[in-house]
Amino acid sequence: MPSVQDHLASIRADVEEIDVDQLNARLTSGDQLLIVDVRERDEMESGFLPGAKLLGRGHLEARIGGVAHNANDEVILYCAGGVRSAFAAYALQVMGYTDVKSLSGGYAKWVQSGYPIDNRRQLSRDQVARYSRHLTMPEVGEAGQIKLLDAKVLLVGAGGLGSPAALYLAAAGVGTLGIIDADVVDMSNLQRQLLHTEDRVGMAKVESAVAALKGINSEVRVVPYQMRLDSSNVLDLFAEYDIVVDGCDNFPTRYLVNDACYMLKKPNVHGSIFRFEGQVTVFKPDAGPCYRCLYPEPPPPGMAPSCAEAGVLGVLPGIVGVAQAIETVKLILGIGEPLVGRLLTFDALAMRFRALNTRKDADCPLCGDQPTVKELIDYEQFCAMPAFEI
Ligand SMILES: [Zn+2]
């Protein structure tokens, strides 16, 4: 039985090595080199060679064809110290690659020599496994997943719309989810509010939401706010977040969320439901209209019954809340066409979606040419109705 040292010596005799000075000279001269990191994922977290492909050793043979398309492509492998990369280079030669080199001294020697590294944040091994379906999509990828993990989204309401939105945002890996809701779970909520369960009836909705979301993705930081949103607390709260998802069910809160988001220049992903119909849009300050552009005046009291009064199909908020979650993810990733300046309407009975173009109103008291609303007002008085349940 040959020793590991003997085996390594015989492999090194067959594998060409490149030293760190030669490699750095070639990189600085502008050579386009295929450099492959064969270390373990957690070793890559402290940094890696600029431009290196982070394939790791475990799947090297399976994945090398994705980056080295021809058997005679030059491939430079490195590991921490130069041993694993020598074995890996030998394995690629056995596969038929003819120009494989191993970096002698590996990453440690590279760092000691003071050569540049790339230390962009890497996903952990668990994150790579969890988000693998995102990582294979070029529109998301590792950089996009890191954006999701770094994002802070505040959900106004842990009810019909907030439930599906929060569940999907947590599953997708949005790193911080704030949830504000003053209510406790009631049996009548369970018909549509999937964050909550029978055994949590009577519990604060935000606490029930924490339990549900942690069960899906324990990595997400869920911040519960068991309180009513009002003019005195909204600005401080919204300032902590990147995006607000409005799933409230009353007009005073809707105008409050709109005005606060506009003042803080935060995107407001708005959703509403009524019986069999839903609406979704994105109010992005200065990029499109705000809620007041569309609805300058609240409806007269009694003319716009709440879901509690008029009813709502239990399944309907699933579609609307998930559409809000999709818009939120698009905003975080900066992809696609968000519903800015467009109002998506959904009619469940006809099973029909429509997207209506909406426009900023030059006379809007908030975002128009001559604004009159420059600070938060008393929204219950403005709407002549209480900000009842969310
Ligand atoms: Zn406006």
Residues whose N, C-alpha, C, O or C-beta is under 5 A from the ligand:
A	BS01	ZN	P289 C290 R292 C293 C364 L366 C367 G368
